[in-house]
Amino acid sequence: MARVGDTSTLAGAMHELDRRGFVEHFMPTNGCLLGLPSGKKFRPDEISVSEVYRFEGVSDPDDMSVLYALETRSGLHGTLADAFGVYADPGVGAFMKEVALRRTR
C-alpha cells in the first residue's frame, strides 16, 4: 500500500503520521511514556508499535534516527523519536526494549 506524503525524512514522516492521527508525542519518564500534550502516562505493556521508520544521514553517520509510531491500549496514537549511537536516549532504548520483549511473548 503506497503512503501519501514524504516519509524519507524524519520531519516528513512525523508530518505524515500526524496527518494519519498519530498526534500525541511521547517522551520517556520513570519507566513510562508521557504523552504530550495529554499528560497521560503509559507502561510498556500498554503500548504497541504500529510502524518503525529508520533514517540514516547521507553524509554524517551522526544523523541517524528512528521514529516509532505507537498505539496505546486506550486508543491514543503518537510518535516517539530517538537517535542512534552515542546520541541515543537511554530512557527510550530501555522503554522500547520492554515493549519489544512483551510483543514477542
Secondary structure, DSSP 8 states (H G I E B T S, - for coil): ---SS--SSHHHHHHHHHHTT--EEEEEETTEEEEETT--EE-GGGEEEEEEEEE--SS-GGG-EEEEEEEETTS-EEEEEEE-GGG--HHHHHHHHHHHHHHH-
